[in-house]
């Protein structure tokens, strides 16, 4: 692959034009899987800045975990994305939802944790697993006379990973994040999105943190909130399966409190009423993240959660006891090492 333009030059000149592109564009991603390697890194790749973005994630596993799970659920409310996920049937049951989210969390954990340029690094293995799956879904849909995965929806999906981090960091315990950390995260997703096959002109990570934040806020208000306020029945059914699947990763998760938390991050009120347990569950999560903003207490909380979540990810990858007991070894075990 040869890319001559810098990503900043490939993108629309203004946030307004970029947002309109996300609304109107109908270009489909490639349906043929092409393996990427370190040779495909764009010339504008900044290793130091990329690693700052990775370190930001590793130092704040709780914040990113909460933001990612809520973000990836919220974007499913977008009709084109919902249609593709319904087609894959990967959220048709608790078991399938568990596998989808467990695989996604572990793949993203690998992309943020591993050194892509280290000898024998599995960073590109993780990336190519995602590329292959996207290509296969597009090929299957096109073969049936349906549209493939749109580039614009790949861009909106980026919001699921970074949107809430940029627009409401304080709600995720990131109020004390530095500009350099946000700049590193922005560059990390410029590069990762590029390698995943997202057209540079669509990639929602723009030339500055301020512009990326502004674009994410437009997506939050004019796309995500719009569809969450009037969700399709299929989205609500899928959300039930998602929370049911996530229970096998986090046994404290509750559907109503999870939805209320996600709606709150989006800046709108959830219409579902909360019982006493759901209310306490929501307040526990919000309070924990809020305390991460407090100087000393926040450092202690982040350190404790970084250790516990790293252990959870390790157990999830190698010894997922609860899912195996519930679904059997074949369906409970997560196998990421596909041949790419």
N, C-alpha and C positions, 0 to 999 in steps of 0.2 A: 504494500500500500504506500502511495506517495502523496503526501500532503504538503503543498508548498506554502499555503497561507498560514499565518499565525491565527490561532483560534479567535483572538480579539478582532482580527480583520475579517474573518469569515462570518461573524455574527452581525445581526442588524445593528445599525449605529445607535439606536435608542432602545430603552426598555419597552416603550409603547409598541414599537415595531416588532420587537422580539415577542412580546405577548400576543400580538395579533398573528404572528407566524404560528404560535402554538395553538391558536384557534382555527386557523384556515388550512394549514399544510396537510396534505394527504399523501406524502411520499411514504412508501413502505420500506422497511428494513430488508436487507439481503436475505433471501431464502436459502442460499447455499452457505453452509458453514465453512469459514476460513479461519484456520488457526492463527493466532497472533503470538509473537515472540518478542523478546527485548529489542529486536531489530525494528519493530513497528512503533516504538516509542516516538512521539512527535519531536521535532527538533526543539520545540519550545518547552520541553519537559525540564523542570527544575527539581533535581533530586533533594536538595536541602529543604525546599518549601514543601515538597511532597511528604517528606518524613515528619515535618512539623505537624502536618495534618493527621498523619497516622498516630503520632504521639498524643495529640489532642484527644483522639478517640480512645486510645488505650488508657488514658488517665481519667476518662469519664464514661466508663462502660454503662453505668446505670442511666445516665442522661441520654446517651445514644441509643441504648436498648429501648427505653421508653419512647423516644422520639421516632425511632425506626418502626417499631411495631404499630404505633398509632398512625404514623404517616402512611405505611404500606396498607393499612386498613382503610384509611380515608380516601386514598386515590382509587380504590375499587368502586367508589360511588360514581366515578366518571364513566358514562355509558360505554364508550369504546373499549376501555380497559376492562370493565365488567363483562362485556360480551366475550372478550378473548379468554378471560379466566373461566367463564361458564363453559366455553368450548373445551378447555383443557380438562375440566372436571377435577381440578386439583384441590378444590375446596368443597367437594360434594359430600364429605362426611368428616367427623372428628378425626379419624385416622388419617385421611388425605390432607386435611388442614394442618395437622401436626407435622406430617412429613414436609409439606411445602414450607412452613415457617421455620422448622428446625434446619432444613437445608439452606434456606435463605440466610438465617442468622449465622450459621457456621461459615457459609461462603463469604459473607461480608466481614465476619470476624477474621477470616484468613486474609482478605484483601487489605484490611487495616493493620494487621499484626505482622505479616511476613515482609521481609526485605525482598522486593522484586528483583533486585540485581545481584543478590547473593548466589553463589554457586549452588546448583541443585535446588533452588527455591521453587516452592510449589505455588507461588503467587499467580503465575500465568496459567497453571493448571486450573486453579479456581476460576479465573476469569474466563477461560475457554469452555468450562462447563456451562456457564451462564450463556455465552455466545451460542453454543451448540443448541441449547434448549430454545432460545429465541428463534433461531433459524428453523428448527424443526417445526415449531408451532406455526410459523409463517408459511412454510412449505405445505403443511397439512391443510391449512385454511385456504390457501390459493388453489390447491388441487381440488377443493370442493366448491370453487367459485365464490369464495368469501375473501374479504380483504385481509391482508397480512397485518402484522403489528406495525402501526404507524410510527414514524419517527417522532411525531409530536407527542405520542403517548409514552415513548421512551423518555422524552424530556420531562413530561409530567410525572413519570415514575421516579425520576431523580428527586422530585419534591418529597416523595415518600421517605427518602434517606436523609435529606438535608433541610427540607423546608422549615420545619418547626425549630430546628437548631438556629436558623437565621432569623426567623420572624419573632420568636418568643423564647429566647435562650433562658430568660429568668424563670420561666415556668418549668424548665427542665434542669434547674440547678446550675446553669451556665452563665449567670449574670456577671461573673468575674472573668469570663473568657477574654483573652487579650486579642487585639486586632491581628497580631501575627498568627495566632492560632486559627482565627476565622479565615485569614488569608490562605493559610496552609490547607485548611479544609476545602476552600474554594478551588485551589489548584489541584488538590487530590482528585476531586470529582470532575474537573476539567479533563484531566488525563485519563481517569478511569472510564468516564463516559465516552471519551474518544476511542479508547481501546475496546469498549463494549460494542462499538459500531454506531453510536449516536453521532449524527452529523454535527460537525462543529457549529454550524449556523443555528442548530436547534438546542444544543447543550445549554442548560439554564444557568451554568456558572459563568458569569460575565467577567469583565476586565477588572472590576473592583468589588470589594465586599459590599459596598453601599448599593451598587447596581444589582448584584445578586440578591441582596435582601429585598430591594424594591420589586424585582421580578417575582420572587417567591411570595411576597405579600399580595401581588396581583393574582397569582395562581391560587393562593389561600382564599382570598375574598371572592373572586369572580368565577372560579371554577370549583374548588373543593367545597366551600361553604354553600354555594348555590345548589350543588347536588346532595350534600348532606342534609340540607333543610327540606328537600323533597326527594328522599331516597326511594329507589325502586324496591319493590318487595323482594326481588332476587338479592339485592344488597343486604337487606336485613336478615334474610335466611342465611346468606353466606357469613355474615358477622357472627351469627350464633354458632356456626361450624368452626369459624376461626377461633373464637374464645374457647369452645369446647376442645379444640386441638391444642391451643396454647396451655390449657390446664395441665397437660402432661409435661410441660416445661416449667410452669409456674402454678403450683396448686392453689395459690391465693387469689388468682385472677377471677374477676366477677364480671359478667357481661354488661350489666347496667352501669357499673362504675367505670368499666373500660370505655364504654361509649361516651359517658359523661366527660371523662378525662380527654378523650379525643376531640369531642365537640368543643370543649373549653380551649384546647390548644388552637383550634380553628377560629376561635373568637365568636362562637355562637352557642346558644343554649340547647342542651339535649332535651327533647320532649318526653323522654321516658322518665317516669317517676322512680325515685330511689327509695327502696326500703331501708331499714336501719342498718342492715349489714352492708348493703351497697354504698350507703352514705359514709359509713365509717371506713370502708375499704378505699373509697375515693379520697377521703381526707388523709388517710395514712399515706397514700402515694404522693399526694400533693405536698403534704407537710415534709415528708422525707426529702423530696426534690427541692423544696424551698430552703430547708436547712443546709443543703449543699452550697447555697449562696453565702452562708455565714462563715467568716474567716476560719477560725480554728475548728469549729464543729463540722464545717463543710469538708475540710481536709480529712478529718477522721472518718466521716461517713463515706466519702469517695474512696478512701483507702480500703475500708472494710468491704464495700460493695465491689470494688475492683477485684479483690481476692476471691470473694464468694462467686461472682459472676464468671470469672476465669475458670473456677472449678466447675461451675454448672456447664459451661461450654465444653469443657474437657469430658465430663460425664456424658453429656449429650452426644458427643462424637464417638466415644469409645464404649461407654457402659450405661446406656439409657435404660435403667432398670424398670422404671414405671411404665414407659411405653412398651417394652418387651413383654412385661407381665400382662399388659392390656391387649396388645395386638399380635403378640408372638414375635420371635426373633427376626423373621424376614421383614415384617412391616414396621417393627419398632426400631430396628437398627438403621442408622443413617449412613449410607455409602456415598461418599463424595468422589472417590478416586475413579472416575470414569476415564476411559481412554479418549483422549482428545486429539 
